[in-house]
């Protein structure tokens, strides 16, 4: 057979150097081009290319085989489907029992042959099986119309068959096939907008689905997701489904409602699944009333309890976070529908006296990721300027109506009605209380649900926050405790959440171990332990559990802060225990809510540990957000978006802020600034109470054990220098931005509607303002992270001893002087350097001229204002004063510092005088000073009298000049503090509190802002304070007083005439009467108006001037009494020996080489020891112009206390030169004569002359 076979199976080697193929049949084969150059690299490259070509050829062949296989499968399926379709048609034709020919496909509508029931169940089952096999929307688009008609025909026949064969069973294969039939019907309905699907099949298919639900309700509930997706699609497109030759849609709202409730009404093991799918897919359709009409029918047939359970079950904390803005909107609609159904079930009310905790929990879960957008949508409906666009789109009226129904006084006040307080007994274990672990966990979950709901309401309605806090504060929980033998008792909300706070693990951990706070504020590590709480909470993660534990603490902080604002000191100190009280007890609600002093002491320990961690570990708790790149659309869009609590949503068309809010990593959705403000504000309020009336141990507030006190002052100074360098680097851009507005800083802030220019120009201005604010906020976060000691001193100075803080204050001033004066702190050295030109300053001589002023003694303040106002913060440098007497003659003397002191004390005496009808400052009953709150209004009335148009150039200039007086006076007080000069001026405590907390653009952080409260009114107007106390404790109907939310101001226009003006305390306040329920809000508004709003312009101007000389952050290291000590000296008794050690003698009194004092000097000190404390203070005031000693003793008195002889005349009185703290004492021979003459001179005020 193979004659050429040689016994060797190897193919002989063929050598062909021609490059041509030796196979005559391979005409189309690829020609192998051998390399022409015998280079190894070229050969390798050629071989690689050949491999790639072979691989490509294999891939091409495999792709061809795959394509052929797929195509054969498609053809085979089509043939099979067509075969089944033909078989089904033939069977139906046979069942018609007629001799007519089978209709053509074009006429396959069986119009002349109404469906008849199948004779047997097997026939029906066989046709059902065939129909399901060939029905496919995806694979048979061309036959979709005819298949839809076949489906309608079969569904009708199926219904007739089940009616004619009532004994037919639906178990086994029937169940699976019927469920598949339902899915086919849903797929056809889902494509109802396809032109291939006749519109007149929609209603029959809907009726068929309702029929299937009655047959297999459980199985239909398992496909409820697809069911309600289709219902949602039909609802949205119902108006477009109009059959040919008709004007109305083929489907009406009642058909949709029947189809919807057909799946919800059966009670099966899968009913909860059906309700979950209904909420997840159908209740997210916007504005259902537009498609279904009124939703009352829907609500009437709804089981709200099952709906709440179903929705809550679908909100997995790990997957429930919306990814796009559209998802947020659908979540908001779901929230609105849930509230509507719940209100309808309650007869249209917002809630019942005993609200359902499951409903509250559901609302809180729905609000978790939507509260910010809802709040912005509510604010978007508020009145705004015509040229100011809303920050986000307004809420739909239906949504807004449902959400605003949550802030109902009755429902909020009744929130605690169903709670059990017996499970929240603080300070005892579960075993001690005899309750199970389940009961304890349920009590904690109950408290967390209520707290979360309350906090969400505060975030939703910031403009109604005071009302909400008051309603929550008025709530009470029924208690099982017996109070004085009485069975029925109530526990106020403050005490309820205090118990909830004390009983949770976070409070216990931080209270006992300060180091635990950091871990509890950071993001928790994943845990493998699944305790009872996790089981009851659907296996929530550790972060969710921690959030739940923090919420009662945060709401307690909110409520207790509100309580402290309206609680007077007598009620505060009346708290005896955390027990409930009986309804028969005749005590005010405020007194009933007061915590015992022992509880307050415990609370302050917890707050101290928590606040210290927040500030000391700011860097560990700050998640710095990356700035989002700005583009042109950010500057030219007409919509702005506020900072959001979550990363930007994909698919959002609204531009978002380019910087995000900083959030605590350990508490989801809680901004770190809000948390700081809440904790620090409450801690400071408690410290203020203790400052007014001590009830805590002497060193209770100190936390020196947390610091290295030996190196504390140098460390703080180093942080301040670092802060100054960072601030200086930002001053160039900030000052340039602020220069445009510097002239109008005291006028009313311009509204957005007052911006001039086109819409794009206005938007650019807003974006620039946003950029500045964002950069300042970023800088504050940076400073807080790198300067923890400074932040603690600014916000919680009472952690550090007072004398340590005074030394730090003087160090700050010294370093500022050293930096500004280029190392020449001494005034004379600085002037010499400037005059000699050795200091590199532009305009040296001009600088000295600007620092010099000629002051008339009868017009000190006005002359100083005219000549020194333009200096600004240049007033920090040494100034020179030349006094002009009343005859116009220049007074003799060289200002070596003493004349400056005389100038400062004299100007404060004149400016702070309260003699007259329109003084800059007013005084209270204790003769303590505060800015005259009607001063600016009087100025405006005078401008009105001059017929000057309001807000004109002349008007603004007049108001600005008036407020500049306050600014300059603030600089004068700052100059006294800067130079260490004491002045005998006593300010009201509420005014001193504002010094470190407001004013100046470098003020402390927002969490330290001044909070007006009822107790501060006592320092303003005792009569008003007592009147508000009576109103608060009035047992009758407050409406009898006919009060509303307005306030009347009497503005003096001259010494004999006044004008009365009425202002609203809140929008539409004139139409809002004061009732027993809102009187606490009224009291808080009155306090805020009198203490903050009314004197705002005068206070801001004064504090701006003060802040130009003394950093507000420096003053924030002291409380109100300590600030008064900084201004006027120590209130303690004069330490005679300290004064003696630091006194300087001149003339014959100068100490000799032996160091012995002159006999008259010895008599002087003997007399000082024998004097009463008041007499000693009078002598010190006689010499230094202030009756108090310097903060750090007389060693810091500048100039030092000096005594010089003034002759030997025994009848001559002592005189003084207060400008240099000099006492001119005659040489008296006896102590009695010295005492008599000295006290006479002091009481007569003699000898205030310049020598």
C-alpha angles and dihedrals in degrees: 000000000000104000092170094058110124099182093259115107096191117105111246115251114254118207112198118169096172095081091230125122118254093205108089091194096056096080094140096040120119111265113233109226108206117210113266094209121062093226115141092218092053091048092052091048091050092051091049091052090051091053091051091051092051090048091050091051092051091049091049092052092047091050091050091051091048092049091049092048093050093047092049088051092051092049091046093050092048090051091047092047091049090049091052090044091052091047090051092049091048092051092049090048091051091050090056088069094214136127094225118117119259109270118250119254091255089058097038096126097105090222095154094045116060112206115268125203119263116257096229138018091243092058090052092046092050093051091046091053092049093046093052092048097057099031108100126145092196101050100036108045091144092055095040094109095051093042089052090054091047089051093052090047093051095045090055091048090047092055092049091048093054090048092050094042104044091168094062112125124226099197129105116011091002092065095053094044094048091050089050089049089054090052090051090051091049091051090053091049090047088060094045091123090059109106088226091066113076112231093224091069093067099079095044090050091049090051089048092054090051088052092051091050089057090050100045108011095162095050091045090052088058090062093042091119093064090038096058093039087059092045090052091050092048091048093053094044098037094108091055096054099092117153119226116280091015133104102203128065116265092234125058128200093255091060089053093048091050091049091048097050094041087078097038100049102061111090107221138140088272099047090108089054091052092050090048092054090045091056095040097049110016107034090058092069106112119240101000089180088070091061104027102031117226113007095218092102090050092049093045092061095040123108099217095190093055090044091054092050092047096049092046090050092056094051101088107180091222097052104023096084110112115242100195137032090247089059089052091053093049090048089054091051090050089052091051093050092048091052091047094051091046092050091047091052088054094050097264096308123128092236144330129261085260105040121204111257091208089058092049090049091050093050090050092050092050090049094050095094100018106050094095094051093045092050090051090048091052091049090049088069092055116104111275137169119287092243095042113091120210117262092235138003116288119252120261110263091243092051093046092048092052096045095045088053087072092072095072116143095218095050095044093047089050095050094107095047097102096042127113113224095183090079092056101062105146124224098026135091128240092255091053091056094045094232130130126251089248091059091049093051091046090053091052092048090048092053092046093052092052093044094048091050092049093049091049090054090053091051093045096052110029091163090057095040094114092052092048092048090050093049091048090047090053091053120104138189125224111251131206091207119113112232111200089336095308117131101207115066138151134218116216117235092247091057092042093057090040088059090046089051095049093046098055126090097239093060092047093048096049094041093054099033121030091193090064092067094076093054092047092051094050127077108281122244115243112271129205094204116105107192130178093279091056091050093050091045097056093260095301117186126253093262092056092048091051091049089053091051094050096049098075089049093052094048091048088054090052094049097042091049089053090047093052090053093060100031119096122215095258091057091043092055093042093073109116106167145348092251124126122254135225125249088238093060108107098220133119120259090241092055090045090053095051116115120227117261089246090056090048090052090051091047092053090054090053092046092048093053092045096045093046091054093048093056101032093049099036092129091057092048098045119093101194111217119222111240112246115234115260120228137181093270089064091060100040102039119105095221130071128192127212122231111286132216093232138043116281115285119240115240093030115142095194117089114242132212112277092229127049135217117265113242134196108256092216098051117050116233097000113125113225091228091055091049092048091048093050096048097039094043093052092045092051092048090055090047090052089054090051091047092055095045119007116230100150129072117277098255096030095115097048120104098180090136088072093059139057094243094188092065097027099102096048089046092052092047090051091051090050091052090050089049090051092052092050091046093049091054089056097041095084096064094033095050091047090053093046095048090077091061102030094099094055099040093120098044123091111290110261116250122229090247089062095062114118123221140044124323091260092050092050091049090051090053091051092049091050090051089049090051092053093048092048093051092049090050091049090050091050090052090050092049091048090054098047098035107048095153092052092049091051091049091050098047105024106021092157088077087076127057115262097240090051089055092048090054090049090050092053090046090053091052093046093052091047090052091046091052097044095043095043093244096315102112095161108090095222092050090049093051091047092051092048092047094046093048093236089123114075098236127138112236096010096174091044089053092056092047091053090051091057125081137180107219126193110219094223092050105034101144098046093046091048091048093051095047104033105033095087090056092078109178087353085089085083089075121082113283130201124219129199113189121215116207124221091270092057094253122137111246117234121248142085118249105236091156100292096085089049089055090048089050093051095047092046095049092050091049091053099040096046094047113125096199108119141043098270109033124159092239132036128204133221129221090283090053091248115149132236133160113284102253094205096048097097093041089053089052090052091049089053090051089051088052089056089054092243111158114246115258092010121135091262091047094051091045092052093051091043093053091049093052092046087069089061091045092052092047088053088054090051092055088046090051090053091052091044093053095038093243114152119220127193097238123126119201130199112261095236089056092048090053089064095054096083097027105053141024131058126050091257093059125138122281121288094256090072096053118137114269115201115220139175095259093059088060088069088068091049106040121356092192093054090046093053092045092054090047090055090048091051094050097039110131097200132067109303091204088074087078091060093225125162136181095279133099131207122222124197109214115195113222096177139353090280107028135065137185122215119216129183123216131184119241091207136004111298089003092151089065095046115086122209109248136178088264099051101031092103090057089048091052092049091048092050090050092048093048096048095041102035118009102042097049094034099113095046092044094047092050093050093046092046090057091044090050091054090064103028121033108242087223088063092052091047087073089077138058124228097276092045091050090054088053090053091054103042106013139250117336094208122101118287111268101223095191092051089051090048093051092052100043125112123213129208139184115012088347093066112120116254130218091278091059094230120142123239113260091245090053089051089050089050094055091044090055092047090055091050095050125097118252090256092052092049090052090050091054092048090049089048089059105031101025091240127079095215135082122242117267096255096035134271091303085079095050109119116229094023123246105273135189124196132173121254104190135290101274105132092203096053117106123230115257133195143210101211092185089072098024090246125159114200102206122184117226099265116188099209134039091232093058091046092050093048096048094041095052091044091053091046094050093045093049091230129165105032092148138132115243 
